[in-house]
Amino acid sequence: MGRNLYGIFVAGGSGTRMGTSVPKQFLELAGVPVLQRTIEKFYDALPGMTVITVLPQKHFEDWKSLCIRNSFNIPQILVSGGITRFHSVQNALAHVPDGAVVMVHDGVRPLISPELVCAMAQRAQEVPALIPVVP
């Protein structure tokens, strides 16, 4: 790939609508936190990407502990979430240099194929803005 690639994984929610005591990004899917699975899908497809993980500030230490416990060693920039998703993405974009390709993905959506991730990243190198819609 040509330009620097950044993946922003927005997981700033508290999970209150799910009615669980644990935020959904930390719930396990086959023994692995959902957020970890999501980031791994992208990083496995694009190992050179810079990962920015957006979480509520109060969950930073929880996430760090989960990463240690699960031997999840992908380097990440942790960013505090905002009042809305817009503000969370805005907070993350403050860590991205001009000219970089940015992929923004919901941290609790791990069911994406590596082929789609690679195709989107390749296409993003060619066009100024790209928003995929999948069923």
Buried (B, 14 or more C-beta within 10 A) or exposed (E): EEEBBBBBBBBBBBBEEEEEEEBBBBBEBEEBBBBBBBBBBBBEBBEEBBBBBBBBEEBBEBBEEBBEEEEBEBEBBBBBBBEEBEBBBEBBBEEBEEEEBBBBBBBBEBEBEEEEBBEBBEEBEEEEEEEEEEE
